């Protein structure tokens, strides 16, 4: 396998930083661009070339691609919060769709050969059936999903017209932290269920809100397919290898375990890992939430030969909680 130089956009963020570790572990040369709007400089290993800046800055991106002799891009940079996208849709079209347009344009001009894009299950909207297959209808119900679907479409059209191939990985709910404790979710103003529940478990929050208990699901709360971030990072490395080895083909695939858990089931796992129950407050539905998202993952397993190592909610929650405790220790003032 020709391990070509890779530029990771958003490599100082949650998923991007785990992908950087997985790429380095597998021996790929890596560089990172991140504007640190949500990422953190310490999340990038010191030996990885780091550029602080926005992917919409075309002159900067073209300079990096030249300096690093980049042949592949893993593109994570973007805005990721579903309810925020409902409130601020134009931010999402700017940060996700327009910024990706600038990045793809720079990549085409510089002759980049492979682009692997962070897409999302939110591209499907509220699916009629689960598990969801990649070819099922894509009718996003929030601007976040729409902004990502537009980028997929740009990549499809651009890859047909220019000499590069692309992959789009549609993530389901990403959670957990590097099992070796090297990385985890930092981010300011967390919104994701497991992150928030872990913050509550370590005392950073007083309670956990459950958004919606009247969904047509087994216990009335939303069902999601939670995937460990390190399994997802491995899927990226495998997908990039596949793109390098199949330069005339593209890859679009779901990334999930094919198993759904309700909000209450996830909170039970957090209570178990924590050893004591969190206070749960039942609230109304949150804008933009589909009732149930579960991945059909046959493409991921058959095309890439990917096998998850951490497909267990107790492992996901355990790693997330360990990371949250570590963050808390770092914040605590040194004992005198
Ligand atoms: N939830 C709560 N309380 C909270 C936070 C979340 O009840 O404090 C609920 C939500 O309402 C939802 C579920 O937990 O039902 C999961 O919510 P998250 O915010 O953790 O994640 P989302 O499902 O909204 O979104 C995530 C990613 C998207 C991706 C989507 C696909 O952020 O990028 O999963 O499943 F598209």
Boltz pocket constraint, residues with backbone or C-beta under 6 A from the ligand:
constraints:
  - pocket:
      binder: B
      contacts: [[A, 80], [A, 81], [A, 82], [A, 120], [A, 121], [A, 122], [A, 123], [A, 171], [A, 172], [A, 173], [A, 174], [A, 191], [A, 192], [A, 193], [A, 194], [A, 196], [A, 208], [A, 209], [A, 210], [A, 211], [A, 212], [A, 221], [A, 222], [A, 223], [A, 224], [A, 225], [A, 263], [A, 286], [A, 289], [A, 290], [A, 293]]
      max_distance: 6.0
